[in-house]
Amino acid sequence: MSKPDALLVDDAGLVESGRSNQMPLTVVAGGAVITGRLAPEAVWRQRVSKVLADSARLSDFSAVFTAAARVEGPPTRLHFHVARILQGTVGIPETGGMYRVAIEEVSAWTMGDFSCSEH
C-alpha cells in the first residue's frame, strides 16, 4: 500500500497503548500471509531479546532489542508474537514466531488469526 490503512494504524495504536497484547490479526504482506497476535513493540522487543540471550550463538544480538524504541507519531510497524506464515494448510513455524511487519507493506488484513491443520 502506498498509504497505510488508517483503520489498521488505529488498531496498532491501541495495541501500542498497552491495552492489549492479545489482538488476533492476519495480514498479507509481500505476498505472504502472516497470522498471529499483535503485541506492543516494547513487549515484542523484550521477548525477542530473551530468545536471543538464551542462545549460545545469538546472545550478542540480544542487546540490540533491549534499547528503547523510538516513539514518534502513529505506529509504522506491526509486532506479531505467536505468529505463523501460512503455506497452504501449514503454519511456519509450528510453535509460532515473532515477526515485525511494516504497516505500509500490508495489502490486505482481517481481524482474527487462522489455525493450521495438524498433520
N, C-alpha and C positions, 0 to 999 in steps of 0.2 A: 504494500500500500504506500502511496506517496505521502498521504496524510494519515496519521494514526486514527483509528476509530475512537471517537470521543467517549463512547459508552465503555469501551474496553479500558481506556485510560482512567475513567472514573472508577471502574471496578478495581483496577490495580491500585488506585489511590486509597480506596477503602482498606484493602489488604495492607498496604504500606502504613496506614494509620494505626495498625496493630489490632484492629477489630477482629481479625480472623486469620488463621493460617490453615483453614480447612476448606477454602473455597475451591470446589472442583471445577476444572476448566479443560477444554480440549481446543487446540488451535491447529491451524495449518500454516506452516512457515517454511518457505523454501521447498515446498512440495512434501515435506514431512508432516505427519500427523503426530502431535505430542499431546498426551493426556495425563492429567495428574492433578495435584492440588497446589494452589499458589501459597507462597509464604512471603512475609516481609523480607526485604533484602538483608536486613541485619541477621535475621534468623537463618536465612539461607547461607549467608557467609559463614556463620558460626558452625553450621552443620558440615559445610564443605571443609572448613579449616580442621575440624575434628577428624574427619575421614583421612585427610592428608597427614595430619600429625600422627595418626596411628599407623601409618605406612612407613616401613623402613626405607623404601626408595623415594618416597614423595614428601617426606616430612619437612624438607627445606622450603617447600612451597606453601606451607600452612600459614606462615606469617602474612603473606600477601592478602589473604582473606580475612585477617583479623583487623586490618586497617579500617577506619571508619569510612562508611560510604558517603560520597558527596551528594547531598540532597539539595537540589535547586529546581524548583518548578515541579510540574507533574511527572509521574514515573515515565521512564522511557524503556524499561525492561520488565519482563515478567520473570519471576523466580519460582520455578517449579520444584517441588520435592515429591517423593513417592510418585515419580513420573515415568512414563514409558513412551518410547517411539513405537508407533504401531506399524507393523509389517504384516499385512494380511490379517490373520487371526492371532498373531503372536505379538507380545509386547516385549520390547528390549530396553533395558534388562528386565528379567522376570521379577526381580525384587524391587524394582523401581529405582530411579536415579534422580539426580539433581541437575536441572537444565536452566540456562538463562537465555531468554529469547527477546530480541528487540521487538518492541510493540509495532514499530513501523514495518516490520517484515511479516506480520500476521495478515494473511489474506482471507481467512475465514475463522470463525470461532463459535463455540457454543458452551453454555453453562453445563456442567456435568462432566464426568470422566467415564471412559469406556473400560469395561472389564475385558480381559482377553481370555480366549478359550484355553483350557488346560489340556495338554497333550499327554 
